[in-house]
Amino acid sequence: MENPRYTGYAVFGRWTKHERLLNPDDVSAGYVVRFRKSDPGTVVRSRRQSHPEIASVETFAQAQLLRRSRGAGGMRGIAKLERDRPTSRNVYLLKGLIRCEICRRKMQGAPIRKAVCYRCVARTLAPGSSALESHPKTVNLRKTS
């Protein structure tokens, strides 16, 4: 398998060190060191397990296939994945539902002066975007109960 940490089999010679002169005309400028993947034929794998496995080879292969299938969609495929973030102390009931009217981005929940607010901050907009010209520094929307 590809990662010996998980499957327990040692792999040697996966990367090859290549040193190249920084400037061929000026030897005193020094070398640049790059690591490149070795040819699959030169990689040596152990036949016995060198340490206990974390996951079975089948489980690891399934996880790798799932990971690659998710990433196959490019940036759009990655953006569609559900990402769980650590929960905060505050519960924001409208999290991900409210959008800024100016830039159409999702507003984030924030406690401001002991009140729950949803805000859109202009500094997180991409530089040079058209929304940045008409966007106030911060847009706060207070949640009323």
Z-matrix of the N, CA and C atoms (Angstrom, degrees):
N
C 1 1.452
C 2 1.519 1 108.93
N 3 1.317 2 115.44 1 176.87
C 4 1.449 3 119.08 2 -172.37
C 5 1.518 4 114.48 3 -82.00
N 6 1.332 5 119.30 4 -32.63
C 7 1.445 6 120.10 5 -175.57
C 8 1.520 7 110.47 6 -116.11
N 9 1.341 8 118.09 7 107.91
C 10 1.452 9 120.78 8 -176.37
C 11 1.525 10 113.23 9 -67.73
N 12 1.319 11 118.60 10 -18.73
C 13 1.459 12 120.14 11 178.92
C 14 1.525 13 111.09 12 -62.44
N 15 1.311 14 116.33 13 -36.37
C 16 1.454 15 120.22 14 -175.05
C 17 1.526 16 112.81 15 -90.46
N 18 1.313 17 116.94 16 -33.12
C 19 1.456 18 119.37 17 -174.55
C 20 1.513 19 113.14 18 -95.28
N 21 1.326 20 118.83 19 -14.65
C 22 1.450 21 121.36 20 174.30
C 23 1.516 22 115.27 21 89.48
N 24 1.328 23 120.53 22 -0.97
C 25 1.458 24 122.44 23 -179.68
C 26 1.523 25 109.46 24 -100.65
N 27 1.319 26 117.12 25 131.71
C 28 1.457 27 121.47 26 -178.65
C 29 1.528 28 110.27 27 -76.40
N 30 1.322 29 115.89 28 143.62
C 31 1.461 30 122.08 29 178.30
C 32 1.515 31 107.35 30 -129.12
N 33 1.356 32 116.58 31 131.21
C 34 1.453 33 120.92 32 -179.14
C 35 1.522 34 109.35 33 -122.24
N 36 1.313 35 115.97 34 144.36
C 37 1.461 36 120.73 35 174.60
C 38 1.511 37 114.39 36 80.06
N 39 1.332 38 117.65 37 25.90
C 40 1.459 39 119.81 38 -179.13
C 41 1.526 40 111.40 39 -71.46
N 42 1.345 41 117.58 40 -36.08
C 43 1.460 42 121.82 41 -179.64
C 44 1.519 43 109.19 42 -116.20
N 45 1.324 44 116.44 43 145.68
C 46 1.456 45 122.61 44 178.73
C 47 1.519 46 108.62 45 -118.59
N 48 1.330 47 114.84 46 133.13
C 49 1.465 48 120.62 47 -179.30
C 50 1.534 49 108.87 48 -84.94
N 51 1.338 50 116.86 49 129.32
C 52 1.465 51 122.39 50 178.40
C 53 1.521 52 107.86 51 -123.04
N 54 1.321 53 115.85 52 122.62
C 55 1.464 54 120.76 53 175.84
C 56 1.523 55 108.59 54 -105.21
N 57 1.331 56 115.39 55 134.93
C 58 1.455 57 120.40 56 -179.45
C 59 1.516 58 108.46 57 -136.30
N 60 1.322 59 117.01 58 143.85
C 61 1.462 60 119.77 59 177.65
C 62 1.521 61 109.81 60 -64.33
N 63 1.317 62 115.61 61 136.32
C 64 1.452 63 120.22 62 177.94
C 65 1.520 64 110.26 63 -63.63
N 66 1.315 65 116.03 64 -43.54
C 67 1.463 66 122.11 65 177.13
C 68 1.525 67 107.24 66 -135.58
N 69 1.338 68 119.29 67 110.35
C 70 1.467 69 120.77 68 -177.44
C 71 1.533 70 113.92 69 -59.30
N 72 1.333 71 117.78 70 -25.78
C 73 1.459 72 120.68 71 -179.75
C 74 1.527 73 112.14 72 -82.77
N 75 1.336 74 117.23 73 -20.98
C 76 1.465 75 121.50 74 -178.29
C 77 1.526 76 108.65 75 -125.83
N 78 1.341 77 116.07 76 95.97
C 79 1.458 78 121.09 77 -176.23
C 80 1.530 79 111.27 78 -66.02
N 81 1.331 80 117.20 79 -29.26
C 82 1.467 81 120.52 80 -177.80
C 83 1.529 82 112.77 81 -69.27
N 84 1.338 83 118.28 82 -11.67
C 85 1.471 84 121.27 83 179.89
C 86 1.521 85 111.01 84 -70.66
N 87 1.332 86 117.49 85 -20.70
C 88 1.452 87 120.48 86 175.23
C 89 1.522 88 113.48 87 100.49
N 90 1.317 89 114.29 88 -173.00
C 91 1.459 90 122.51 89 -175.62
C 92 1.524 91 111.18 90 -111.47
N 93 1.302 92 115.45 91 157.66
C 94 1.464 93 123.06 92 170.62
C 95 1.521 94 105.86 93 -113.67
N 96 1.317 95 116.59 94 128.75
C 97 1.461 96 121.00 95 -179.48
C 98 1.524 97 108.19 96 -104.01
N 99 1.320 98 116.19 97 127.17
C 100 1.465 99 122.39 98 177.58
C 101 1.516 100 108.03 99 -127.67
N 102 1.307 101 116.23 100 145.31
C 103 1.455 102 121.65 101 174.98
C 104 1.526 103 108.07 102 -109.93
N 105 1.323 104 115.78 103 129.18
C 106 1.457 105 121.15 104 179.65
C 107 1.512 106 109.24 105 -122.82
N 108 1.332 107 115.50 106 153.84
C 109 1.458 108 119.28 107 177.48
C 110 1.520 109 109.89 108 -66.50
N 111 1.324 110 114.94 109 137.97
C 112 1.462 111 120.25 110 178.23
C 113 1.513 112 110.12 111 -77.33
N 114 1.332 113 115.62 112 162.99
C 115 1.458 114 120.34 113 173.73
C 116 1.527 115 108.37 114 -64.90
N 117 1.332 116 117.89 115 141.19
C 118 1.470 117 119.81 116 -179.25
C 119 1.524 118 113.05 117 -57.19
N 120 1.326 119 118.60 118 -27.22
C 121 1.457 120 121.47 119 179.93
C 122 1.527 121 113.46 120 -71.53
N 123 1.329 122 117.95 121 -23.47
C 124 1.467 123 121.04 122 -178.35
C 125 1.520 124 113.00 123 -92.29
N 126 1.312 125 118.16 124 -7.96
C 127 1.460 126 121.63 125 -179.77
C 128 1.522 127 108.85 126 -76.99
N 129 1.324 128 116.50 127 131.22
C 130 1.462 129 122.25 128 -178.81
C 131 1.525 130 108.60 129 -105.52
N 132 1.329 131 115.95 130 127.57
C 133 1.460 132 121.14 131 178.46
C 134 1.519 133 109.16 132 -115.93
N 135 1.318 134 116.12 133 141.67
C 136 1.459 135 119.55 134 178.24
C 137 1.526 136 110.12 135 -75.55
N 138 1.332 137 115.90 136 150.42
C 139 1.464 138 119.88 137 178.60
C 140 1.509 139 111.69 138 -89.00
N 141 1.320 140 116.17 139 -22.85
C 142 1.465 141 120.92 140 177.48
C 143 1.521 142 108.41 141 -106.72
N 144 1.313 143 114.43 142 156.09
C 145 1.464 144 118.02 143 176.33
C 146 1.515 145 108.94 144 -70.46
N 147 1.338 146 116.14 145 135.33
C 148 1.456 147 120.23 146 -179.50
C 149 1.529 148 111.81 147 -93.63
N 150 1.311 149 117.08 148 -20.19
C 151 1.469 150 121.76 149 177.82
C 152 1.521 151 107.90 150 -155.37
N 153 1.352 152 117.58 151 163.72
C 154 1.473 153 119.19 152 -178.46
C 155 1.527 154 111.50 153 -64.94
N 156 1.306 155 115.56 154 141.58
C 157 1.464 156 120.22 155 -177.82
C 158 1.531 157 110.79 156 -78.39
N 159 1.323 158 115.59 157 148.73
C 160 1.463 159 122.08 158 175.50
C 161 1.521 160 109.08 159 -86.74
N 162 1.322 161 116.11 160 -40.52
C 163 1.470 162 121.96 161 179.09
C 164 1.523 163 107.78 162 -135.31
N 165 1.314 164 116.03 163 154.23
C 166 1.460 165 119.04 164 177.40
C 167 1.529 166 109.06 165 -70.28
N 168 1.325 167 115.47 166 160.19
C 169 1.467 168 120.98 167 -178.78
C 170 1.529 169 109.83 168 -60.38
N 171 1.336 170 117.18 169 -40.06
C 172 1.471 171 120.61 170 -179.44
C 173 1.529 172 111.40 171 -64.86
N 174 1.343 173 116.30 172 -44.71
C 175 1.465 174 120.60 173 179.59
C 176 1.523 175 110.27 174 -62.72
N 177 1.333 176 116.49 175 -43.38
C 178 1.457 177 120.70 176 -179.94
C 179 1.532 178 111.02 177 -63.26
N 180 1.340 179 116.30 178 -41.92
C 181 1.470 180 120.29 179 179.82
C 182 1.524 181 110.69 180 -64.49
N 183 1.333 182 117.70 181 -41.39
C 184 1.468 183 121.00 182 177.97
C 185 1.523 184 110.87 183 -63.43
N 186 1.335 185 116.73 184 -41.80
C 187 1.470 186 120.33 185 179.31
C 188 1.523 187 110.80 186 -63.84
N 189 1.339 188 116.90 187 -41.24
C 190 1.461 189 120.15 188 179.11
C 191 1.529 190 111.39 189 -65.02
N 192 1.330 191 117.03 190 -40.95
C 193 1.472 192 120.32 191 178.37
C 194 1.521 193 111.05 192 -64.04
N 195 1.327 194 116.60 193 -42.09
C 196 1.465 195 120.83 194 178.37
C 197 1.519 196 110.37 195 -63.35
N 198 1.338 197 116.39 196 -43.41
C 199 1.462 198 120.76 197 179.66
C 200 1.525 199 110.91 198 -62.34
N 201 1.317 200 116.88 199 -43.11
C 202 1.466 201 120.08 200 -179.95
C 203 1.517 202 112.04 201 -68.78
N 204 1.329 203 117.65 202 -35.69
C 205 1.461 204 119.61 203 179.92
C 206 1.523 205 110.90 204 -68.14
N 207 1.333 206 116.98 205 -33.48
C 208 1.465 207 119.90 206 177.24
C 209 1.516 208 110.85 207 -69.07
N 210 1.318 209 116.70 208 -39.73
C 211 1.456 210 120.32 209 -177.61
C 212 1.513 211 113.41 210 -79.35
N 213 1.335 212 117.55 211 -8.84
C 214 1.464 213 120.39 212 -176.14
C 215 1.518 214 112.34 213 -67.00
N 216 1.317 215 118.45 214 -22.14
C 217 1.454 216 121.13 215 -179.17
C 218 1.514 217 113.35 216 -79.25
N 219 1.331 218 118.23 217 3.80
C 220 1.459 219 121.12 218 -178.29
C 221 1.523 220 109.91 219 72.11
N 222 1.299 221 116.60 220 -153.22
C 223 1.463 222 121.07 221 -177.42
C 224 1.530 223 111.46 222 -65.01
N 225 1.325 224 117.23 223 -34.83
C 226 1.460 225 119.31 224 178.65
C 227 1.518 226 110.75 225 -65.80
N 228 1.324 227 116.54 226 -40.02
C 229 1.463 228 120.50 227 178.74
C 230 1.514 229 111.75 228 -65.36
N 231 1.322 230 116.74 229 -38.59
C 232 1.457 231 120.76 230 179.41
C 233 1.525 232 109.91 231 -70.16
N 234 1.325 233 117.39 232 -38.86
C 235 1.461 234 121.02 233 -178.42
C 236 1.524 235 111.85 234 -65.76
N 237 1.333 236 117.08 235 -27.91
C 238 1.461 237 119.85 236 -178.48
C 239 1.522 238 112.98 237 -79.98
N 240 1.319 239 117.32 238 -12.56
C 241 1.457 240 120.08 239 -179.49
C 242 1.522 241 110.26 240 -66.09
N 243 1.301 242 115.84 241 146.06
C 244 1.460 243 119.67 242 174.63
C 245 1.516 244 107.55 243 -77.87
N 246 1.305 245 116.14 244 131.31
C 247 1.453 246 120.71 245 178.83
C 248 1.522 247 107.82 246 -119.45
N 249 1.303 248 115.83 247 122.70
C 250 1.457 249 120.28 248 176.99
C 251 1.509 250 108.50 249 -92.68
N 252 1.290 251 115.29 250 128.46
C 253 1.451 252 120.71 251 177.64
C 254 1.514 253 108.19 252 -110.93
N 255 1.319 254 117.42 253 157.79
C 256 1.463 255 118.82 254 179.28
C 257 1.528 256 110.96 255 -61.17
N 258 1.295 257 116.09 256 137.92
C 259 1.462 258 119.61 257 -179.07
C 260 1.519 259 110.08 258 -73.28
N 261 1.312 260 116.29 259 144.82
C 262 1.457 261 120.82 260 179.31
C 263 1.525 262 109.60 261 -94.70
N 264 1.304 263 115.06 262 173.92
C 265 1.463 264 119.22 263 179.35
C 266 1.527 265 110.95 264 -68.54
N 267 1.326 266 116.28 265 -32.13
C 268 1.456 267 120.41 266 -177.74
C 269 1.523 268 109.96 267 -91.29
N 270 1.307 269 115.33 268 144.47
C 271 1.458 270 120.80 269 177.98
C 272 1.527 271 107.45 270 -103.79
N 273 1.309 272 115.64 271 122.42
C 274 1.460 273 121.03 272 179.34
C 275 1.521 274 107.41 273 -108.53
N 276 1.316 275 116.37 274 104.99
C 277 1.459 276 121.50 275 -173.74
C 278 1.531 277 112.89 276 -67.05
N 279 1.319 278 117.24 277 -30.36
C 280 1.462 279 121.09 278 -177.31
C 281 1.525 280 112.06 279 -99.62
N 282 1.340 281 116.46 280 20.54
C 283 1.458 282 122.08 281 -177.77
C 284 1.528 283 110.33 282 -58.64
N 285 1.338 284 116.38 283 125.09
C 286 1.458 285 122.01 284 177.93
C 287 1.514 286 114.74 285 80.59
N 288 1.334 287 117.78 286 -0.95
C 289 1.464 288 120.45 287 -177.63
C 290 1.523 289 113.13 288 -103.02
N 291 1.330 290 117.49 289 -27.00
C 292 1.463 291 121.10 290 -177.25
C 293 1.517 292 109.20 291 -95.21
N 294 1.336 293 116.55 292 133.69
C 295 1.464 294 121.77 293 179.04
C 296 1.520 295 109.72 294 -118.65
N 297 1.319 296 115.43 295 149.15
C 298 1.457 297 122.11 296 177.12
C 299 1.531 298 107.91 297 -70.63
N 300 1.311 299 117.22 298 133.23
C 301 1.465 300 122.26 299 -178.00
C 302 1.534 301 111.54 300 -69.49
N 303 1.341 302 117.27 301 -25.43
C 304 1.459 303 120.67 302 -175.23
C 305 1.529 304 111.82 303 -84.73
N 306 1.342 305 116.03 304 -50.11
C 307 1.469 306 119.04 305 -174.40
C 308 1.529 307 113.53 306 -107.68
N 309 1.317 308 118.75 307 -5.56
C 310 1.471 309 125.11 308 177.22
C 311 1.535 310 113.78 309 66.65
N 312 1.337 311 117.50 310 17.63
C 313 1.462 312 120.15 311 176.40
C 314 1.520 313 109.74 312 -89.61
N 315 1.338 314 116.14 313 158.88
C 316 1.459 315 120.33 314 177.34
C 317 1.522 316 109.36 315 -68.75
N 318 1.329 317 115.25 316 138.29
C 319 1.459 318 119.83 317 177.81
C 320 1.527 319 108.31 318 -88.33
N 321 1.329 320 115.80 319 144.89
C 322 1.457 321 120.73 320 -177.47
C 323 1.518 322 110.69 321 -102.16
N 324 1.317 323 116.05 322 145.14
C 325 1.450 324 121.29 323 179.30
C 326 1.514 325 110.83 324 -76.53
N 327 1.346 326 116.30 325 143.58
C 328 1.459 327 121.06 326 -179.84
C 329 1.516 328 109.68 327 -155.34
N 330 1.328 329 117.49 328 138.27
C 331 1.469 330 119.24 329 173.91
C 332 1.530 331 109.29 330 -81.65
N 333 1.324 332 117.04 331 119.96
C 334 1.461 333 121.77 332 178.52
C 335 1.520 334 107.39 333 -125.25
N 336 1.327 335 115.61 334 116.94
C 337 1.471 336 122.79 335 -177.80
C 338 1.529 337 111.75 336 50.62
N 339 1.303 338 116.46 337 51.83
C 340 1.468 339 125.10 338 177.18
C 341 1.522 340 114.03 339 61.68
N 342 1.315 341 117.15 340 18.24
C 343 1.466 342 121.59 341 176.07
C 344 1.524 343 108.41 342 -122.52
N 345 1.311 344 116.15 343 149.79
C 346 1.463 345 120.35 344 178.30
C 347 1.523 346 108.29 345 -84.53
N 348 1.324 347 115.38 346 125.38
C 349 1.459 348 121.24 347 178.25
C 350 1.523 349 108.86 348 -128.75
N 351 1.307 350 115.24 349 158.03
C 352 1.460 351 121.76 350 172.75
C 353 1.512 352 105.40 351 -115.83
N 354 1.347 353 116.33 352 132.45
C 355 1.457 354 118.67 353 -173.01
C 356 1.515 355 112.23 354 -136.11
N 357 1.330 356 113.68 355 156.27
C 358 1.457 357 122.58 356 174.91
C 359 1.520 358 105.57 357 -128.64
N 360 1.327 359 116.49 358 121.74
C 361 1.458 360 121.43 359 -175.61
C 362 1.528 361 108.93 360 -104.64
N 363 1.337 362 116.55 361 129.10
C 364 1.464 363 121.20 362 -175.64
C 365 1.526 364 112.46 363 -69.09
N 366 1.325 365 118.74 364 -26.44
C 367 1.468 366 119.80 365 -176.61
C 368 1.528 367 112.55 366 -68.06
N 369 1.349 368 117.42 367 -15.94
C 370 1.456 369 119.80 368 178.57
C 371 1.532 370 112.17 369 -90.20
N 372 1.323 371 117.79 370 -0.74
C 373 1.467 372 121.00 371 175.34
C 374 1.523 373 110.04 372 -74.43
N 375 1.309 374 116.65 373 152.59
C 376 1.464 375 121.24 374 178.79
C 377 1.521 376 109.03 375 -66.38
N 378 1.339 377 117.79 376 135.02
C 379 1.466 378 119.77 377 178.92
C 380 1.525 379 110.80 378 -60.86
N 381 1.323 380 115.47 379 136.08
C 382 1.463 381 120.89 380 178.76
C 383 1.515 382 114.30 381 85.12
N 384 1.340 383 119.12 382 2.78
C 385 1.462 384 119.67 383 179.86
C 386 1.528 385 109.91 384 -74.27
N 387 1.314 386 116.31 385 153.59
C 388 1.466 387 120.62 386 -177.42
C 389 1.523 388 111.44 387 -68.21
N 390 1.332 389 117.80 388 -29.07
C 391 1.462 390 120.84 389 -179.66
C 392 1.521 391 111.51 390 -70.07
N 393 1.324 392 117.26 391 -24.44
C 394 1.463 393 121.16 392 -177.05
C 395 1.523 394 112.29 393 -65.89
N 396 1.325 395 117.19 394 -29.70
C 397 1.470 396 121.11 395 -178.27
C 398 1.524 397 111.88 396 -65.71
N 399 1.335 398 117.77 397 -41.54
C 400 1.463 399 120.90 398 -175.62
C 401 1.526 400 112.66 399 -101.43
N 402 1.326 401 118.29 400 1.30
C 403 1.464 402 121.47 401 -175.86
C 404 1.525 403 110.62 402 -86.27
N 405 1.348 404 118.11 403 128.93
C 406 1.470 405 119.30 404 173.35
C 407 1.527 406 110.08 405 -65.88
N 408 1.327 407 116.40 406 166.77
C 409 1.449 408 121.20 407 -178.21
C 410 1.524 409 111.29 408 -56.97
N 411 1.328 410 116.88 409 -46.32
C 412 1.461 411 122.63 410 176.76
C 413 1.518 412 109.47 411 -144.31
N 414 1.321 413 116.98 412 138.62
C 415 1.455 414 121.86 413 174.73
C 416 1.523 415 106.51 414 -113.51
N 417 1.341 416 117.00 415 118.51
C 418 1.458 417 122.04 416 179.43
C 419 1.522 418 109.63 417 -111.90
N 420 1.318 419 115.76 418 136.56
C 421 1.442 420 122.00 419 177.62
C 422 1.521 421 106.65 420 -127.42
N 423 1.347 422 115.99 421 112.42
C 424 1.462 423 120.53 422 -176.80
C 425 1.511 424 110.98 423 -80.27
N 426 1.323 425 115.63 424 135.25
C 427 1.464 426 120.97 425 178.33
C 428 1.532 427 107.49 426 -84.53
N 429 1.318 428 115.64 427 124.83
C 430 1.470 429 120.06 428 176.88
C 431 1.512 430 108.62 429 -104.16
N 432 1.324 431 115.33 430 144.05
C 433 1.470 432 117.63 431 -177.66
C 434 1.493 433 113.10 432 -91.70
